[in-house]
């Protein structure tokens, strides 16, 4: 079985938290069961925060000793001429934002492509009706 990704580990957290609450002595559980459930929950929280180990592709591109940034989950370049870890993390965030923006644009385009001509005409009429008149800069 393949190791769980951080996202998959995060999906388990609510279930583990419920199991921990159900095992609480105030809810009829035993102290031992609660302690064990809490350890599982706390361990899962820590594991969910850890980045996945480097993939084979990341190792082949960045080297066998590649380090994965704990927040962005992207490879950190090492060696002379590389940016600092924080600067690389900022770059990672810019790439992530661009990737998410592209995905959002694809979803919006798919929704627009699915519109019928009647829907497009109705949207056009709504925009025209709700359009605010432009005020000339000289009249302000």
Backbone torsions as a table, in degrees:
resi	resn	phi	psi	omega
1	UNK	NA	134.2	-179.1
2	UNK	-71.4	148.2	177.6
3	UNK	-64.3	151.8	-179.5
4	UNK	-74.3	144.1	174.5
5	UNK	-80.4	165.3	177.7
6	UNK	-56.4	-38.6	178.9
7	UNK	-63.5	-42.3	177.7
8	UNK	-66.1	-38.1	177.8
9	UNK	-65.2	-37.7	178.8
10	UNK	-64.6	-32.3	178.7
11	UNK	-65.3	-27.3	-179.0
12	UNK	-79.2	-21.1	-174.1
13	UNK	-57.6	-45.6	179.6
14	UNK	-61.3	-38.7	179.3
15	UNK	-65.3	-43.0	179.8
16	UNK	-67.1	-35.6	178.2
17	UNK	-66.7	-40.1	176.6
18	UNK	-63.4	-42.5	179.9
19	UNK	-64.1	-38.2	178.6
20	UNK	-65.3	-44.1	179.3
21	UNK	-63.6	-40.4	-179.3
22	UNK	-67.5	-28.6	-178.8
23	UNK	-84.4	-4.0	-178.2
24	UNK	-63.3	139.7	179.5
25	UNK	-56.7	-32.5	177.5
26	UNK	-67.0	-18.7	179.7
27	UNK	-103.0	11.3	177.2
28	UNK	99.5	0.0	179.2
29	UNK	-88.3	175.3	178.6
30	UNK	-97.3	160.6	177.7
31	UNK	-61.7	-40.8	-179.1
32	UNK	-63.8	-43.1	-180.0
33	UNK	-65.4	-39.0	179.3
34	UNK	-65.7	-44.6	-179.7
35	UNK	-61.3	-43.9	179.5
36	UNK	-64.4	-42.6	-179.9
37	UNK	-66.0	-38.4	179.2
38	UNK	-66.8	-40.0	177.9
39	UNK	-62.6	-40.2	177.4
40	UNK	-63.4	-44.5	-179.1
41	UNK	-64.2	-48.4	-179.2
42	UNK	-63.7	-39.6	177.2
43	UNK	-63.1	-39.6	178.5
44	UNK	-67.2	-36.1	177.7
45	UNK	-63.6	-43.0	178.4
46	UNK	-65.1	-45.8	-178.7
47	UNK	-63.2	-35.6	-179.6
48	UNK	-67.2	-28.0	-179.4
49	UNK	-81.5	-16.4	-178.3
50	UNK	-80.2	142.0	175.6
51	UNK	-72.1	156.7	174.2
52	UNK	-65.2	152.8	174.7
53	UNK	-64.2	155.8	-179.2
54	UNK	-59.1	143.1	176.8
55	UNK	-79.1	168.1	178.0
56	UNK	-60.6	-39.4	179.0
57	UNK	-64.5	-45.1	179.4
58	UNK	-62.0	-39.6	178.7
59	UNK	-65.1	-40.1	-177.9
60	UNK	-71.6	-31.6	179.8
61	UNK	-81.9	-46.1	-172.6
62	UNK	-101.7	-4.9	-179.7
63	UNK	104.0	157.5	-175.8
64	UNK	-62.1	-33.6	-177.8
65	UNK	-89.4	23.3	-177.5
66	UNK	-57.7	140.7	176.8
67	UNK	-106.6	137.8	178.4
68	UNK	-101.0	131.2	-179.9
69	UNK	-64.7	132.6	-174.1
70	UNK	-69.0	-19.9	-179.2
71	UNK	-101.3	-47.5	-176.1
72	UNK	-84.4	-17.6	-178.4
73	UNK	60.4	31.5	176.5
74	UNK	-116.2	155.5	-179.5
75	UNK	-66.8	142.9	175.5
76	UNK	-100.1	125.9	177.4
77	UNK	-79.4	139.3	-179.5
78	UNK	-122.1	156.9	175.6
79	UNK	116.7	175.0	-178.8
80	UNK	-68.8	141.5	179.5
81	UNK	88.7	-7.2	179.6
82	UNK	-85.5	151.4	174.7
83	UNK	-68.2	162.7	175.1
84	UNK	-67.4	165.3	-176.8
85	UNK	-59.5	-45.0	-179.2
86	UNK	-63.3	-43.7	179.1
87	UNK	-62.4	-38.4	177.3
88	UNK	-66.2	-38.5	178.9
89	UNK	-63.3	-39.6	177.1
90	UNK	-62.7	-42.5	175.8
91	UNK	-61.0	-42.6	178.2
92	UNK	-57.0	-45.2	-178.1
93	UNK	-63.5	-37.1	176.9
94	UNK	-64.7	-40.5	178.5
95	UNK	-66.9	-42.1	179.1
96	UNK	-62.1	-44.3	179.3
97	UNK	-61.7	-42.2	178.9
98	UNK	-64.1	-43.5	179.4
99	UNK	-62.4	-43.4	-180.0
100	UNK	-67.9	-36.2	177.2
101	UNK	-64.5	-40.7	178.3
102	UNK	-63.8	-42.2	179.7
103	UNK	-65.2	-41.0	178.2
104	UNK	-63.9	-41.4	178.3
105	UNK	-63.0	-38.8	177.6
106	UNK	-62.5	-41.2	179.6
107	UNK	-65.6	-42.1	179.2
108	UNK	-65.2	-42.7	179.3
109	UNK	-61.5	-40.7	178.6
110	UNK	-62.4	-39.5	177.9
111	UNK	-66.4	-40.9	179.2
112	UNK	-66.5	-40.2	179.4
113	UNK	-63.7	-27.8	-178.1
114	UNK	-80.7	-9.9	-178.5
115	UNK	-69.8	142.1	174.1
116	UNK	-82.0	167.8	178.3
117	UNK	-61.3	-35.0	179.5
118	UNK	-65.0	-42.1	178.3
119	UNK	-64.1	-42.3	179.7
120	UNK	-61.5	-42.3	178.9
121	UNK	-64.9	-40.3	179.1
122	UNK	-65.0	-41.4	178.1
123	UNK	-64.4	-42.5	179.3
124	UNK	-60.2	-45.0	179.5
125	UNK	-63.2	-39.4	178.5
126	UNK	-64.0	-42.7	179.4
127	UNK	-63.8	-44.8	179.8
128	UNK	-62.2	-43.6	-177.9
129	UNK	-65.4	-38.3	-175.3
130	UNK	-92.2	-0.6	-177.3
131	UNK	-66.8	134.8	179.0
132	UNK	-87.5	139.2	177.5
133	UNK	-65.9	142.9	179.5
134	UNK	-81.7	139.2	178.7
135	UNK	-101.1	128.6	-179.8
136	UNK	-65.1	143.9	-177.6
137	UNK	-62.1	-30.5	-176.3
138	UNK	-75.1	-17.4	-177.7
139	UNK	-94.6	1.8	-178.9
140	UNK	-78.5	NA	NA
